[in-house]
Amino acid sequence: MTRFPLEVRSCPNLFEELAMADVAFVLTTIAVFALVALVAKGVTKL
């Protein structure tokens, strides 16, 4: 059985921080796609 490196064991909040980073990434991706959709909708009205 392999153990986590010392850096990971010394930071107990690492997994929570990684989860928050994942949530931020997903929200940013959704926001970008929504912005692209609005721009595309605006371009078609020209």
LUMTOR-632131 format. One line per field, with one value per residue: x, y, z of N, C-alpha, C, O in turn; residue number from 1. Coordinates in nm, 3 decimals. Example, Ala and Ser with C-alpha at 12.3 -4.5 7.8 and 13.67 -1.06 7.14 Angstrom:
<atoms>
nc1	1.319,1.285
nc2	-0.569,-0.225
nc3	0.780,0.708
cac1	1.230,1.367
cac2	-0.450,-0.106
cac3	0.780,0.714
cc1	1.320,1.290
cc2	-0.330,0.003
cc3	0.780,0.787
oc1	1.424,1.341
oc2	-0.332,0.114
oc3	0.846,0.804
num	1,2
</atoms>
This chain:
<atoms>
nc1	0.085,0.065,0.170,0.054,0.246,0.461,0.393,0.120,0.009,0.064,-0.106,-0.413,-0.645,-0.630,-0.779,-1.033,-0.978,-0.910,-1.155,-1.307,-1.172,-1.240,-1.516,-1.512,-1.392,-1.587,-1.804,-1.693,-1.653,-1.919,-2.011,-1.857,-1.949,-2.215,-2.178,-2.066,-2.287,-2.467,-2.333,-2.331,-2.605,-2.656,-2.504,-2.642,-2.865,-2.784
nc2	-0.119,0.212,0.523,0.859,1.139,1.339,1.610,1.610,1.479,1.665,1.870,1.888,1.999,1.980,1.817,1.928,2.181,2.112,2.016,2.249,2.392,2.240,2.290,2.565,2.563,2.430,2.609,2.836,2.741,2.695,2.960,3.077,2.939,3.026,3.298,3.290,3.186,3.400,3.597,3.478,3.473,3.745,3.814,3.687,3.847,4.069
nc3	0.000,-0.093,0.041,0.098,-0.019,0.194,0.174,0.110,0.329,0.525,0.482,0.564,0.456,0.187,0.006,0.027,-0.074,-0.335,-0.423,-0.415,-0.609,-0.831,-0.842,-0.891,-1.143,-1.298,-1.274,-1.394,-1.653,-1.734,-1.725,-1.927,-2.156,-2.151,-2.198,-2.456,-2.592,-2.564,-2.709,-2.962,-3.012,-3.023,-3.249,-3.453,-3.475,-3.606
cac1	0.000,0.145,0.125,0.062,0.370,0.457,0.324,-0.024,-0.031,0.080,-0.211,-0.538,-0.753,-0.598,-0.889,-1.140,-0.935,-0.920,-1.298,-1.349,-1.114,-1.323,-1.642,-1.482,-1.368,-1.715,-1.882,-1.629,-1.682,-2.060,-2.022,-1.798,-2.042,-2.331,-2.135,-2.055,-2.423,-2.524,-2.267,-2.381,-2.742,-2.646,-2.451,-2.745,-2.964,-2.728
cac2	0.000,0.334,0.631,0.991,1.211,1.420,1.736,1.586,1.448,1.782,1.967,1.812,2.064,1.975,1.758,2.027,2.285,2.058,2.010,2.386,2.426,2.173,2.363,2.693,2.534,2.400,2.732,2.922,2.682,2.724,3.103,3.104,2.891,3.115,3.421,3.259,3.173,3.534,3.665,3.417,3.519,3.885,3.820,3.644,3.952,4.178
cac3	0.000,-0.100,0.129,0.038,0.014,0.316,0.149,0.113,0.467,0.612,0.449,0.572,0.380,0.045,-0.072,0.025,-0.166,-0.470,-0.456,-0.442,-0.739,-0.932,-0.850,-0.957,-1.284,-1.362,-1.282,-1.494,-1.785,-1.765,-1.751,-2.059,-2.258,-2.152,-2.264,-2.599,-2.644,-2.576,-2.821,-3.086,-3.029,-3.065,-3.385,-3.548,-3.487,-3.686
cc1	0.089,0.084,0.134,0.196,0.351,0.380,0.173,-0.070,-0.023,-0.027,-0.346,-0.652,-0.731,-0.714,-1.006,-1.105,-0.946,-1.066,-1.349,-1.293,-1.195,-1.455,-1.621,-1.460,-1.499,-1.799,-1.825,-1.659,-1.826,-2.078,-1.967,-1.892,-2.167,-2.297,-2.123,-2.193,-2.488,-2.462,-2.318,-2.524,-2.745,-2.597,-2.558,-2.851,-2.913,-2.772
cc2	0.124,0.440,0.762,1.054,1.300,1.550,1.720,1.559,1.570,1.888,1.895,1.872,2.055,1.921,1.854,2.139,2.237,2.050,2.149,2.433,2.363,2.248,2.496,2.672,2.509,2.527,2.827,2.872,2.711,2.871,3.138,3.058,2.978,3.247,3.401,3.248,3.309,3.611,3.610,3.462,3.664,3.899,3.782,3.753,4.067,4.175
cc3	0.000,-0.010,0.054,0.071,0.136,0.294,0.159,0.256,0.557,0.586,0.449,0.490,0.230,-0.038,-0.081,-0.072,-0.310,-0.514,-0.490,-0.576,-0.852,-0.951,-0.923,-1.106,-1.358,-1.378,-1.387,-1.635,-1.826,-1.799,-1.889,-2.169,-2.264,-2.222,-2.415,-2.662,-2.660,-2.692,-2.953,-3.114,-3.077,-3.208,-3.486,-3.568,-3.574,-3.828
oc1	0.178,-0.037,0.211,0.253,0.238,0.309,0.105,-0.174,-0.096,-0.036,-0.390,-0.746,-0.805,-0.744,-1.073,-1.192,-0.986,-1.097,-1.427,-1.361,-1.216,-1.500,-1.702,-1.505,-1.519,-1.858,-1.900,-1.688,-1.851,-2.151,-2.025,-1.914,-2.220,-2.379,-2.165,-2.215,-2.557,-2.532,-2.345,-2.559,-2.826,-2.644,-2.563,-2.921,-2.991,-2.732
oc2	0.137,0.445,0.776,1.027,1.331,1.596,1.808,1.608,1.578,1.985,1.847,1.801,2.116,1.977,1.862,2.187,2.314,2.076,2.166,2.506,2.425,2.268,2.534,2.753,2.560,2.550,2.892,2.951,2.748,2.905,3.221,3.130,3.001,3.300,3.487,3.295,3.333,3.681,3.686,3.487,3.701,3.986,3.840,3.751,4.154,4.261
oc3	0.084,0.011,-0.041,0.176,0.174,0.383,0.212,0.298,0.655,0.661,0.345,0.457,0.153,-0.144,-0.184,-0.145,-0.398,-0.631,-0.584,-0.649,-0.956,-1.064,-1.006,-1.187,-1.468,-1.484,-1.460,-1.725,-1.941,-1.892,-1.959,-2.267,-2.373,-2.297,-2.493,-2.773,-2.759,-2.764,-3.046,-3.230,-3.162,-3.281,-3.595,-3.669,-3.612,-3.907
num	1,2,3,4,5,6,7,8,9,10,11,12,13,14,15,16,17,18,19,20,21,22,23,24,25,26,27,28,29,30,31,32,33,34,35,36,37,38,39,40,41,42,43,44,45,46
</atoms>
